[in-house]
């Protein structure tokens, strides 16, 4: 039985019904295990509606029974949980020097991971390798092909209206106007999703990391460039053309270093893997990738300390601006910096500048290190089809271009 998108295509039901299925799945995902009565209380859906939806989701293999609890008289309540074997997804992360792939189950457990080195990261080189890697991951993990829900692919932005824009050494070359989603669908006959690395990293942290219980946060992703993922009210915010969160091109020093985008003093000129590599090369060290940075001996210690001091000063200003604009519960920082360098950068951010986040009643720190690891972007990529399946997307309520308010008002 194919389950590529049972919420939207697997049942002959209306859009509100599909939305309610997402409500139920999201509640179970967040809380782990819930009874039908608990789902009804948490979601404010009618008990009979929850019961009907739960039965359908169990039949589709997306939910499973995880035990029974006796509460008072009557039959013991049946706990429901996400069925790990209900579906599988592949996540691809394209960098300048490698293609990283993971295959995960519906609860995000990594069943298979593989990395292919790349001499070039252009479409002619990367797309055939993507096809090879996806097929290899599926075959090696021995999961049922008809249970693969889709492929998520992430890469550095910014994106233009028709594809990807190549701007300087921190973005990938040759992708402007290239239809990657169409290419993957054609070659692999699976649903495909493409996202910028920072937004995908934010989604990965929401599902697997430190942001699991956060609804409003900003994720600062330190890759070859610098990106930001915006999670607003539990949903990733992409903007009109998928470029929301391009904090790397926030001008932090108008008279500062020139950037390939045409401005001076963009933040990613000071806070990015590229800026670390540039600094080390000027000091005579041969480095090309984050792995090279991590292998350096103590001779680079002074150079890296100087980089941390300068980067923290610029990033501190940017964090205050992000807090004032978005009023997040927290700002998460993660990416591809080696652990020791990331720890040093986070420590150097204190004290933070004053902003609307300077509150005495905070429940968590203003800045939190991401916990999903350096593979958070690949995990986030794998989450994209799952997020499409489970998350509460108001657009599924839209019919004939109606607004959500009108759609919700209809019987």
Buried (B, 14 or more C-beta within 10 A) or exposed (E): EEBBBBBBEBBEBEBBBBBBBBBBBBBBBEEEBBBBEBBBBBBEBEEEBBBBBBEBBBEBBBBBEBEEEEEEEEEEBBBBBBBBEBBBBBBBBBBBBBBBBBBBBBBBEBBBBEBBEBEEBBBEBBBEBBBBBBBBBBEEBEBEEEBBBBBBBBBBBBBBEEBBBBBBBBBBBBBBEBEBBEBBBEBBEBBBBBBBBBBBBBBBBBBBBBBEEBEBBBBBBBBBBBBBBBBBEBBBBBEEEBBBBBBBBBEBBEEBBEBBBEBBBBBBBBBBBBBBBBBBEEBEBEBEBBEBBBEBEEEBEEBBEEBBEBBBBBBBBBBBBBBEEBEBBBBBBBBBBBEEBBEBBBEBBEEBBEBEBEEEEEEEEBBBBBBBBBBBBBBBBBBBBBBBBBBBBEEBBBEEEEEEEEBEEEE
